[in-house]
């Protein structure tokens, strides 16, 4: 459920950008929407690097979510949460 919410949160700004710019042509609108969608993970990573306690908290939350997913037998979701935890730990450790 939370993965679906995260996916929606990542895609909604890009879709809104494309819908707003549709009067300038669909090619430009789709390119702008894709750029907004792709820039969100970069923004999250830069925030985690600039504020290490947030990176540590995010890593801990992702690790707990990964353990719960593995306990429920959802291997792919657990692996995704593990990768997110590793990225957050790495971002937090860059500035420590």
Helices and strands as residue ranges (DSSP letters): H 2-20, G 22-24, H 26-50, H 52-71, H 75-94
